[in-house]
């Protein structure tokens, strides 16, 4: 069985344990569907880039498409971290959770823009 079908306990993408009544589910069905759709679009884009390489397209076209794929992956990463931070901060019960969350998201977005 591939490793992605059986992630280790505590994996950031999937919580394998059954949530307690007081716990929030990490990703609800709509969030999972949205992330899977985004990743499927990226997968299709990568396939197109691969065909461009096979067709020996010029470097500037390839690099433009590689940058687009990278930006799309960064957007997925932001959404994954956003869900994780929101859950963590709300379960921590911090009074300033929204402010801390906004600060963390701004820092993450800034970092990803530079990567």
C-alpha angles and dihedrals in degrees: 000000000000116000092241090063091056109037119184117263111275094026110162093232100049134026105209097186120087110257117244118238091262096046125091119229109250096228122014121212094267092050091050091048092049094049093045090050092050091048091048090054089050090049090054091047091052089051089054091050090050090053089049089056091048089050089051094237117182122277097247092057091047094048092049090055093044089053090051091052091048092050091050091051090049089054090052090049091052091051093049092049091044091057092046095048094046092052093045095048095046093048091047087061094222112168091219094047096127092050092047090047093051091048092050093048092050090051092048093047090050091050094049093049088060096047 
